[in-house]
């Protein structure tokens, strides 16, 4: 099952099932270079909520 829709900006997105074969590729996401300063790294996130 593959379904094509559009996001709020009108860009086409494709929805596909996630399964045991493809979950690693689905989970492998990264911010754009100009977004990195706004993204916390693992331990910083935990420390931020623990305080």
GROMACS elastic network, one bead per residue, 0.5 to 0.9 nm:
[ bonds ]
;  ai    aj funct       b0    kb
    1    15     6  0.83826   500
    1    16     6  0.64453   500
    1    17     6  0.69500   500
    2    14     6  0.67688   500
    2    15     6  0.57373   500
    2    17     6  0.74460   500
    3    13     6  0.83985   500
    3    14     6  0.56057   500
    3    15     6  0.50708   500
    3    16     6  0.66922   500
    4    12     6  0.67976   500
    4    13     6  0.57001   500
    4    15     6  0.61572   500
    4    16     6  0.88902   500
    5    10     6  0.88407   500
    5    11     6  0.83302   500
    5    12     6  0.57841   500
    5    13     6  0.53322   500
    5    14     6  0.62250   500
    5    15     6  0.76084   500
    6     9     6  0.75907   500
    6    10     6  0.51775   500
    6    11     6  0.52300   500
    6    13     6  0.54876   500
    6    14     6  0.82739   500
    7    10     6  0.52408   500
    7    11     6  0.54362   500
    7    12     6  0.65693   500
    7    13     6  0.67417   500
    8    11     6  0.74434   500
    9    12     6  0.89878   500
   17    22     6  0.88068   500
   18    21     6  0.79340   500
   18    22     6  0.61439   500
   18    23     6  0.56256   500
   18    26     6  0.73577   500
   19    22     6  0.56370   500
   19    23     6  0.56891   500
   20    23     6  0.58535   500
   20    24     6  0.83547   500
   21    24     6  0.78691   500
   21    25     6  0.89021   500
   22    25     6  0.55526   500
   22    26     6  0.63917   500
   22    27     6  0.88498   500
   23    27     6  0.60921   500
   23    28     6  0.85985   500
   24    27     6  0.51334   500
   24    28     6  0.61614   500
   25    28     6  0.51454   500
   25    29     6  0.81464   500
   26    29     6  0.72457   500
   30    33     6  0.89415   500
   30    36     6  0.87794   500
   31    34     6  0.79525   500
   31    35     6  0.57655   500
   31    36     6  0.60228   500
   31    39     6  0.77800   500
   32    35     6  0.52632   500
   32    36     6  0.65834   500
   33    36     6  0.54654   500
   33    37     6  0.83045   500
   34    37     6  0.72265   500
   34    38     6  0.87520   500
   35    38     6  0.57017   500
   35    39     6  0.69358   500
   36    39     6  0.52453   500
   36    40     6  0.81923   500
   37    40     6  0.78877   500
   40    43     6  0.81926   500
   40    44     6  0.58951   500
   40    45     6  0.58804   500
   41    44     6  0.54339   500
   41    45     6  0.63173   500
   42    45     6  0.54396   500
   42    46     6  0.66757   500
   42    47     6  0.88464   500
   43    46     6  0.51458   500
   43    47     6  0.60104   500
   43    48     6  0.83722   500
   44    47     6  0.50636   500
   44    48     6  0.58787   500
   44    49     6  0.86570   500
   45    48     6  0.50975   500
   45    49     6  0.64416   500
   45    50     6  0.86271   500
   46    49     6  0.53821   500
   46    50     6  0.60507   500
   46    51     6  0.88042   500
   47    50     6  0.50144   500
   47    51     6  0.63063   500
   48    51     6  0.57354   500
